[in-house]
Amino acid sequence: MNLPNKLTVLRVLLIPFFVASLLFKGGEDYKFRIVALIIFAVAALTDTLDGMIARKYNLITDFGKFMDPLADKVLVCSGLICFVELRQLSSVIVLIVIAREFIISGIRLVASDNGVVIAAAMSGKLKTVVQMITVILLILNLPKLSLVTNIFIILMLFLTIFSLCEYIIKNKNVIMSSK
């Protein structure tokens, strides 16, 4: 188990603590929201670090290829689901985000079965960054930032749909070959 993989495992282990802190007392205790923010920020930082370290030192493994994007998806989706519970985010938005992740994962599995590795597109990477910023803004839940938060929610939704469409179009040959 190399360092990038350990950072990925750490990110997964932080998720329950992030969720518990965010939902503590119905999200009303701001001190616990700050704890949730710190945990989320550390988890997001491990995402950046594990990728940089893996590429720099050629520590790319099958475990990392599988678990790193999965850990990101579970971290972000856990937060988004919490915001539905806290009535800060529409369940429709969260369902669209989660559906996109399932569809992309399914396409990647089909591609993998056909011996094809599909690299993440820039739009997907940008989507992840916007999702993480959106989660941070929703954790803060500051009235002064409500306009900015709403803009990021819309941007997140747009990038989710755009990156899905781009992914399907770029990989239609892989999808069609699975029939």
Backbone torsions as a table, in degrees:
resi	resn	phi	psi	omega
1	MET	NA	108.6	-179.0
2	ASN	-83.6	174.9	-175.5
3	LEU	-61.0	-47.1	178.3
4	PRO	-57.6	-39.6	179.0
5	ASN	-68.1	-36.4	176.6
6	LYS	-64.3	-38.1	177.6
7	LEU	-66.2	-36.7	176.7
8	THR	-65.1	-44.4	177.9
9	VAL	-62.6	-41.0	177.3
10	LEU	-58.9	-42.2	179.6
11	ARG	-60.0	-43.4	178.8
12	VAL	-64.1	-41.9	-179.3
13	LEU	-67.2	-25.8	179.6
14	LEU	-76.3	-21.3	-174.2
15	ILE	-58.0	-48.5	179.7
16	PRO	-61.9	-34.8	178.8
17	PHE	-69.7	-36.8	175.8
18	PHE	-62.4	-49.5	-178.4
19	VAL	-62.9	-45.9	-179.3
20	ALA	-61.6	-41.5	179.9
21	SER	-67.0	-41.5	-178.0
22	LEU	-67.5	-38.9	-176.7
23	LEU	-89.6	-6.3	-177.8
24	PHE	-55.1	129.4	-178.4
25	LYS	52.3	41.3	177.4
26	GLY	64.5	24.1	179.7
27	GLY	75.9	8.1	-175.7
28	GLU	-83.8	-21.5	-177.7
29	ASP	-86.4	106.9	-174.1
30	TYR	-64.7	-29.6	177.9
31	LYS	-61.4	-39.5	179.5
32	PHE	-74.1	-26.3	173.6
33	ARG	-66.9	-36.9	177.2
34	ILE	-65.8	-41.1	175.9
35	VAL	-60.1	-44.6	178.4
36	ALA	-61.1	-40.8	178.7
37	LEU	-62.0	-44.7	179.9
38	ILE	-63.4	-45.8	179.6
39	ILE	-61.8	-44.8	179.9
40	PHE	-62.9	-42.8	-179.9
41	ALA	-62.6	-42.3	177.7
42	VAL	-63.5	-43.8	179.9
43	ALA	-63.1	-43.4	178.9
44	ALA	-64.3	-37.2	178.2
45	LEU	-64.7	-38.2	178.3
46	THR	-63.5	-30.7	177.4
47	ASP	-63.2	-45.5	179.0
48	THR	-65.7	-46.0	-176.3
49	LEU	-65.9	-44.3	-175.5
50	ASP	-63.4	-37.8	178.2
51	GLY	-67.2	-44.1	179.4
52	MET	-62.3	-46.0	-178.3
53	ILE	-65.9	-43.7	-178.8
54	ALA	-60.8	-43.8	-179.6
55	ARG	-71.2	-43.4	-176.3
56	LYS	-63.2	-41.8	-175.6
57	TYR	-105.0	13.4	179.7
58	ASN	51.6	50.4	-179.7
59	LEU	-106.4	31.8	-178.3
60	ILE	-77.5	126.1	-178.2
61	THR	-126.8	163.3	175.5
62	ASP	-62.1	-39.1	177.5
63	PHE	-58.2	-47.5	-179.3
64	GLY	-64.7	-40.8	178.8
65	LYS	-60.8	-35.7	-179.0
66	PHE	-84.3	-49.5	-171.2
67	MET	-77.7	-33.3	-177.0
68	ASP	-59.7	-53.9	178.6
69	PRO	-66.4	-32.8	177.9
70	LEU	-64.3	-42.9	178.7
71	ALA	-61.2	-41.2	178.0
72	ASP	-61.6	-45.3	-178.2
73	LYS	-63.7	-44.3	-178.6
74	VAL	-67.2	-40.3	178.3
75	LEU	-60.6	-53.4	-177.2
76	VAL	-66.5	-46.5	-178.2
77	CYS	-65.1	-34.5	176.0
78	SER	-60.7	-44.9	177.7
79	GLY	-62.7	-46.1	-178.8
80	LEU	-62.3	-40.1	177.2
81	ILE	-63.3	-39.0	176.8
82	CYS	-60.0	-38.0	-178.5
83	PHE	-71.1	-22.9	171.1
84	VAL	-68.9	-46.7	178.1
85	GLU	-58.2	-38.6	-178.7
86	LEU	-84.4	3.0	178.8
87	ARG	60.6	36.8	177.4
88	GLN	-106.1	-9.9	-174.4
89	LEU	-147.8	142.2	179.3
90	SER	-71.4	138.7	177.5
91	SER	-63.7	-28.2	179.4
92	VAL	-62.8	-43.5	178.8
93	ILE	-61.4	-45.4	-178.6
94	VAL	-65.8	-39.2	177.3
95	LEU	-62.7	-39.3	177.7
96	ILE	-63.5	-44.5	179.4
97	VAL	-62.0	-47.7	-178.3
98	ILE	-66.4	-41.2	178.6
99	ALA	-60.4	-42.1	178.2
100	ARG	-58.7	-44.1	-178.1
101	GLU	-64.6	-40.7	177.1
102	PHE	-64.7	-43.1	-179.0
103	ILE	-63.1	-47.1	-179.9
104	ILE	-63.1	-42.8	178.9
105	SER	-62.0	-39.4	178.0
106	GLY	-63.7	-43.3	178.4
107	ILE	-63.3	-41.1	179.0
108	ARG	-63.1	-38.3	177.9
109	LEU	-64.7	-43.4	178.2
110	VAL	-62.2	-45.1	179.4
111	ALA	-60.9	-44.2	-179.6
112	SER	-61.1	-41.1	177.2
113	ASP	-62.1	-27.2	179.0
114	ASN	-94.4	9.7	178.2
115	GLY	76.1	18.8	-178.9
116	VAL	-109.6	131.5	175.0
117	VAL	-103.3	125.6	-179.4
118	ILE	-103.9	117.6	179.1
119	ALA	-76.9	152.6	177.6
120	ALA	-68.5	136.4	177.7
121	ALA	-82.0	159.0	179.3
122	MET	-59.6	-36.9	-179.8
123	SER	-64.1	-34.5	177.4
124	GLY	-69.3	-38.5	177.4
125	LYS	-66.8	-42.4	178.0
126	LEU	-63.4	-39.9	177.7
127	LYS	-57.9	-43.7	-179.7
128	THR	-63.9	-43.1	178.4
129	VAL	-61.6	-45.5	179.7
130	VAL	-64.6	-39.2	176.9
131	GLN	-59.9	-44.6	-177.6
132	MET	-66.5	-39.9	176.1
133	ILE	-64.3	-41.0	178.8
134	THR	-61.6	-43.8	178.2
135	VAL	-61.1	-43.5	179.0
136	ILE	-60.8	-45.2	179.1
137	LEU	-63.2	-39.3	178.6
138	LEU	-69.2	-34.7	175.8
139	ILE	-62.6	-46.1	-178.8
140	LEU	-63.0	-39.8	175.4
141	ASN	49.6	46.6	-178.4
142	LEU	-93.5	127.0	179.5
143	PRO	-54.8	-34.9	-179.3
144	LYS	-66.5	-20.9	-178.8
145	LEU	-105.0	10.4	-174.7
146	SER	-61.3	-38.6	178.4
147	LEU	-65.3	-45.9	178.7
148	VAL	-61.6	-43.5	179.3
149	THR	-60.2	-45.5	180.0
150	ASN	-63.8	-37.3	177.0
151	ILE	-63.6	-42.8	179.7
152	PHE	-67.9	-35.3	176.4
153	ILE	-62.3	-45.0	178.9
154	ILE	-64.9	-43.2	178.2
155	LEU	-62.5	-41.4	177.8
156	MET	-60.7	-45.6	179.9
157	LEU	-63.5	-44.8	178.3
158	PHE	-59.7	-49.1	-178.7
159	LEU	-66.1	-32.2	176.5
160	THR	-62.1	-48.4	-178.7
161	ILE	-70.5	-44.5	-179.6
162	PHE	-60.6	-48.0	-177.3
163	SER	-66.2	-33.1	175.3
164	LEU	-63.5	-48.9	-179.8
165	CYS	-61.6	-44.8	178.7
166	GLU	-60.1	-43.3	-179.3
167	TYR	-61.8	-45.3	180.0
168	ILE	-64.8	-45.0	-179.2
169	ILE	-63.3	-46.3	-178.5
170	LYS	-66.1	-26.4	-173.8
171	ASN	-116.1	23.3	-178.2
172	LYS	-61.3	-31.3	178.4
173	ASN	-64.1	-40.6	178.3
174	VAL	-65.8	-42.3	-178.7
175	ILE	-64.8	-45.1	-177.7
176	MET	-69.4	-31.1	-178.4
177	SER	-73.0	-10.9	-178.2
178	SER	-84.9	-5.1	-177.5
179	LYS	-74.5	NA	NA
